[in-house]
Amino acid sequence: MHLEDLAEQAAHYRNEEAHIEREVRVCVAASCQSSGALPVLDALKSACDSRGAGSCKVKGVGCMGLCSAGPLVAVADKECDLSESLLYRDVTPEDAPEIMASVCGAPVERLLCPTDQPFFSRQQRIVLENSGLIDPDSLRGYIAVGGYAALIQALTEMTPADVLREVTASGLRGRGGGGYPTGLKWSTIAKMPPGQKYVICNADEGDPGAFMDRAVLESDPHRILEGMAIAAYAVGASKGYVYVRAEYPLAVERLELAIRKAKRAGFLGAKVADTQFAFEVEIRLGAGAFVCGEETALMASIEGLRGQPRPRPPYPAESGLWGCPTLINNVETFANIAPIIREGGDWFASIGTEGSKGTKVFALAGKIQNTGLIEVPMGTPLRDIIEVIGGGIPDGRAFKAVQTGGPSGGCIPEAHLDIPVDYDSLKTLGTMMGSGGMIVMDETSCMVDVARFFMEFCMSESCGKCIPCRAGTWQMHGLLDTLTKGQGTRADLARLEDLCEVVRATSLCGLGQTAPNPVLSTLRYFRDEYEAKLLGDRAP
Amino acid sequence: MTLPPARPPLPSDDKRWKLVNATMRRNGYAGHALIETLHSVQDAFGYLDETSLRFVAASLDLPLSKVFGVATFYHIFMLKPKGRHTCVVCTGTACYIKGAGGLIEGVQEHYGIDPGETTADDRLSLLTARCVGACGLAPAVVVDGEVLGKQAADTLVPTLEELA
């Protein structure tokens, strides 16, 4: 298959829809489904049928971002301008006839959700460019917006070395949290002697408070497959696995369907797009273990073992799944690949900061007005994300801290909110990018209790293989528990700080090494709250 | 010449064993399909009992210790039967900040069960989860597979009461 053939197909699919005067898009990602999006979709479909055949189309689409206002419905009229859609919030099935009856220029005012607010206007969408626009279950829909063109381009017009060059030039860094340069990782695996190699997509989004990968998988699953296939071509792999959490049944379902459809259409399989390149993808389900987000534990889990990490080196690039060279990247990393191939690495490198290129998807949650999913260029100040895009703290309360990086990250106080967000700036604050969860806390949150919460998490998620983590998290949790109850002494606090250092320095894998981070960062910025709890003093 | 290991007979004529067998066959009875197989046992039977663990171990030619090790390592696998209804309270960070603790306390108080336990009449199991990914709707619970967002103890308990 040539690029021209695919472009022709895409044009054909777009033409088929040319007669549609009104397109109604209903968010059917998990969050809106929980708010009742499916009955809304059905009601709109029947209202559409009674409006007149063929002139309108109602479709389910992926995440539109503003989860707290779900179910969200977007209406695009040809008469006005198809690209300028109206957004309705908190839609119920009873609203369907009214929405369908409304005409261009006279929307249903009471349901309107302004799209010129900063939450939407300040975003720059690369990873989520199709999210909320295309039907995730439709391969045609993906092709119509230019899907799989990057894969065909790579296979027919580029050598694997060309692909590696573009990805390296893009400056893309691993979006799973580590921030390892993607081009470098790919090149290492490509240099390994030919033979069996694997590509793994890490979709074991275990950080509590993070739902970016889930939204990408549920909104645009083909893009992940396309990114994986391009990666496999570049490094010389023929087999891929997507390791997804079993807690994400909808994502698994959509991904399974996407794999089946891509296979049938020849974008996966023995001869991808009629070339000599072969690539198969299989799904592997997680089973509820946070540590399986660590790459060596993840591979153990794919091999059917307990998800326990092993020491590195050897790194997976050298000896990974079943001892073969293995490329592991996060969902969001793979989602960035197709645009990089399409627009070029230099284009991608022009976005973001010196050390962190491109955009980052963040999941805003906690005590914040606009909870949901956003994508902003790297380097956007934290204050803009929280106060402008996120709309600030509800109920007139005061901001206290924002937690990034999940159980491996830390809390950032008000004083540092003006920092531009990228991998390196967050590290200097004692936290990390992590996968992109941002939990906002207001003045009612007790930071000692927050530290205890994360330590409890790490304690119960510790795999038990190495002693510093297994015993250390247990001891630290005990100390934090004593402290939160106001029964701790100054000696307890000192012991806690010692333990943090020991566990950080001596644990086997990332889980243990970073488990002290929430404690260290809260101690750094909110030490007064710990002090106030000592000897039975009352805390805020 | 080595013969392939003999497959054990199905533990009973319960049709659900055929589903489990199908999963193992699809994966060529490979040992690395253990987690997939346990998932299918749990989907079919609701939990993993000793009979099923022994059957899976024998079928995949794995030591029982390894099968038991995997079954107990992963949180999702249950070794005890669940009640007719399940209420999973999300204890992820966003839900914690927004009051998941109060939801658990509400259920504990009303039914007298702790997380991981089932009521004496086998009606309801209370479970917790590490983030169900519905952070935009925090605090969230999953009742019989359906995610309910923005919950409070005084809305959750009546919902649970309405379950048959």
Interface residues (C-beta under 8 A of the other chain):
Chain A: A30 S31 Q33 S34 S35 C67 S68 G70 E205 G206 D207 P208 G209 A210 F211 R214 A246 E247 Y248 R284 L285 G286 A287 G288 A289 F290 S301 I302 E303 G304 L305 R306 G307 A363 A365 G366 K367 T371 G372 L373 Q403 G406 G437 I439 M441 S445 F453 F454 F457 E461 C463
Chain B: A30 G31 H32 A33 L34 I35 E36 L38 H39 K66 G69 V70 F73 Y74 H75 I76 F77 T91 G92 T93 A94 C95 Y96 I97 K98 A129 R130 C131 V132 G133 A134 C135 G136 L137 A138 A140 E146 V147 L148 G149
